[in-house]
């Protein structure tokens, strides 16, 4: 694995500001998966979530709580043709916990996105 990819394996997301981060773009027949660790403060519980997106004949992103409390931010997605884009929206004000992404499979983007969530769908925790 190239050094640049290793640098992107872990990503600490913003804790406030309401901004959007482009997590990954999943083209047809590709996959993306990440573990999301919720690092708590004194008022919040630790947590672990699994974010996965498979893009074959049907696009099916899922967010599963494995244990613990809630995430600081929210996950949104947008489908354009046969491409799925995943986004992380930071909380408007700092709620305490820190969300850390660990890429398991696929290539993350982790770039600032200047658009809005108007044409996106919130990925609900299952």
MARDOFI-634777 format. One record per atom (N, C-alpha, C, O): x, y, z. Coordinates in steps of 0.02 Angstrom, whole numbers, plus 50000, padded with zeros to 5 digits. Example, Ala and Ser with C-alpha at 12.3 -4.5 7.8 and 13.67 -1.06 7.14 Angstrom:
<rs>
506604971650390;506154977550390;506604983550390;507124983450423;506424988850354;506844994750357;506455000250394;506705005750402;
</rs>
This chain:
<rs>
500424994150000;500005000050000;500455006250000;500905006750041;500325010949955;500725017049953;500655021150017;500135020850051;501165024950034;501175029050095;500585033850097;500295034950150;500405036850039;499845041650037;499195038250058;498785041350092;499095031950038;498495028350058;498495026850133;497975027150166;499095025250160;499145023950232;498965030250272;498665029750325;499165036050247;499005042350281;498245043450284;498005046450331;497875040950235;497155041950233;496765036450269;496155036650271;497115031550297;496755026050331;496365028550391;495825026050405;496635033450427;496295036250485;496155043550473;496585047150448;495555045850490;495375052850481;494965055150540;494445052350556;495215060350573;494855063550628;494405068950598;494655073650567;493755068350608;493285073050578;493205079250622;493325078950682;493005084850592;492895090950631;492355089850684;491875086250673;492425093050743;491935092150796;491395097450795;490905096850831;491475102650755;490965107950752;491035111850687;491475110450646;490605116750678;490645121050619;490135119450566;490025123450521;489825113550569;489305111750522;489535110250451;489125109550406;490195109850440;490455108850373;490375101750348;490235097150386;490455100950282;490405094450250;491085091950228;491495095750202;491205085550239;491805082250215;491595076650167;491175072550185;491875076550107;491745071250060;492135065150083;492755065250083;491785059850102;492115053850128;492395049650072;492985047950071;491965047950024;492185043549970;491695043849912;491105045549920;491945042049853;491525041249794;491575033849775;492115031149764;490995030649771;490965023449756;490655022549688;490055023649679;491055020649639;490805019649572;490525012549566;490645008349610;490165011249513;489825004849504;490314998949511;490874999149484;490104993849548;490464987649560;491084988549605;491524984349605;491114994049642;491654995149691;491344995149761;490734995449768;491774994949811;491544995049880;491935000049922;492495001949906;491615002249976;491945006450025;491705004350094;491115002950103;492155003950142;491965002250210;492415005850259;493005006750247;492125007950314;492505011450366;492215009850435;491605009250443;492655009250483;492455008950553;492475016150578;492935019850563;491965018050616;491945024750645;491975024050721;491525021350752;492505026650749;492605026450822;492365033050851;492565038450827;491945032750901;491715038850936;492125039451000;492045035551047;492575044351000;492995045551058;492605050151105;492445055851087;492435047851166;491985051551209;492325057051249;492945057551251;491905061251280;492135065651332;491775063451396;491495057951397;491785067451448;491475065351511;490725064551507;490435061251550;490395067451457;489675067251453;489405062251402;488805060951401;489835059351361;489615054951307;489955048151312;490525047651335;489605043151288;489865036351288;490305035151227;490205038251175;490795030551233;491155028551173;490695024651127;490195021951150;490865024351064;490445020751017;490855018050959;491415020150947;490555013350923;490855010450864;490315009250813;489805006150827;490425011850753;489945011150698;490305008150638;490915008650632;489925004950594;490185002350531;489815005650474;489205005250469;490185008950430;489905012150370;490125007950311;490725006850300;489645005550272;489825001550213;489395003550154;488805005350161;489695003250096;489345004950034;489585000349979;490175000249961;489114996449954;489254992249896;488874995049837;488294997149844;489184995249781;488864998349722;488874993249666;489344993149625;488364989049663;488314984249609;487684985949569;487604991549547;487244981149560;486634982749522;486184987349562;485784991049533;486234987249628;485864991949670;486354995049719;486784991649747;486275001549731;486725005149776;486435004749846;485855006549857;486825002349894;486555001049960;487005003150018;487324998950049;487045009650032;487455011750090;487105010050155;486495010750160;487485007950205;487195006550271;487665009250325;488275009650316;487365011050381;487735013350440;487465009450499;486875010050517;487895005350529;487685000850583;488035002750648;488645003650649;487645003350702;487935004550768;488134997750796;487704993350805;488774996850811;489004990550840;488954990850917;488784985850948;489094996650946;488974997751017;489045005151033;489315009050993;488805006951092;488935013551119;488435018951101;487865017651080;488665025151111;488245031051102;488205033351030;488355029650984;487985039551022;487875042250955;488505045650929;488965047450966;488515046450863;489065050050830;488975057450841;488425059850852;489525061150836;489505068450840;489195071350777;488775075850781;489385068850719;489125071250655;488625066450625;488385061850658;488455067750562;487965063650526;488255061750458;488685065250431;488025056050432;488235053750366;487685055050316;487095053550329;487865057850259;487385059050205;487655055750142;488255054550136;487205054450095;487425051850031;487025054749974;486465057349983;487325054349914;487005056849854;487165051849798;487725049649791;486655050149759;486745045549703;486655049549638;486145052849628;487155049049595;487135052249530;487285046849478;487855044549473;486775044949441;486875039449393;487055033149429;486665030749471;487635030349414;487865024249448;488425025649498;488815021149514;488465031849522;488985033849570;488665035949636;488185039649637;488945033449690;488735035149758;489265039449790;489855037549791;489075045149817;489535049449855;489315049649927;488725050549942;489785048649973;489665048750045;489965055050076;490515057150057;489605058050123;489815064250155;489725063850231;489285060350256;490155067450266;490095068150339;489935075450354;490275079950331;489405076550392;489215083350412;489365084150486;489085080750528;489805088850501;489985090250570;489405093650605;488995097050574;489365092850670;488855096250709;488975103850704;489545106050694;488445107750712;488515115050710;488925117650769;489335122150762;488795114750828;489185116650887;489485110250917;489215104850908;490035110950951;490405105250978;489975101651030;489815104551082;489805095351017;489405091451064;489825086951108;489555083451151;490465086951098;490905083051142;491295077551109;491905077851107;490955072351083;491355066751057;491715068450992;491525073150957;492215064550977;492605065450915;492515059150874;492605053550899;492325059850810;492235054250765;492875053150725;493125057650691;493135046950729;493755045050694;493575039550645;493285034450664;493735040550581;493605035750529;494225031550516;494775034150511;494135024950510;494665020450489;494435016850427;493955012950429;494755018150370;494575014850308;494755007450311;495315005650329;494265003250293;494364996050292;494464993650220;494924989750206;494044995950175;494094994150105;493895000150062;493455004050082;494205000850005;494055006449961;494545012149970;495005011850011;494445017349931;494885023149933;494505029249959;494025031349926;494695032050016;494345037850042;494555044250006;495095044649976;494115049250009;494275055849980;494495060650036;495025063750031;494075061150088;494205065550145;494395072650124;494915075250144;493985075650083;494095082450061;493515086850082;492945084450089;493635093250092;493115097950111;492645098750051;492855099449994;491995098650066;491475099350014;491115105950027;490875107150082;491085110249977;490795116949986;490055117349969;489765122649975;489755111749948;489035111749932;488595111349994;488835112150050;487955110049983;487485109450038;487195102350039;487325098349994;486795100850090;486485094250096;485795094050064;485435089050071;485595099250028;484925099650000;484745093649956;484185091149960;485205091249914;485055085749869;485335079149895;485425074449856;485465078749961;485735072649991;485225069350036;484735072450056;485355063050051;484925059150096;485335057350158;485905055150152;485035058450217;485375056550278;485365048950286;484845045850278;485945046050301;485995038950312;485815037450384;486185039450430;485275033950395;485015032650462;485375026650491;485495021750456;485535026950555;485865021450590;485385015550597;484815016450618;485635009650580;485215003650589;485494999250644;485204994050659;
</rs>
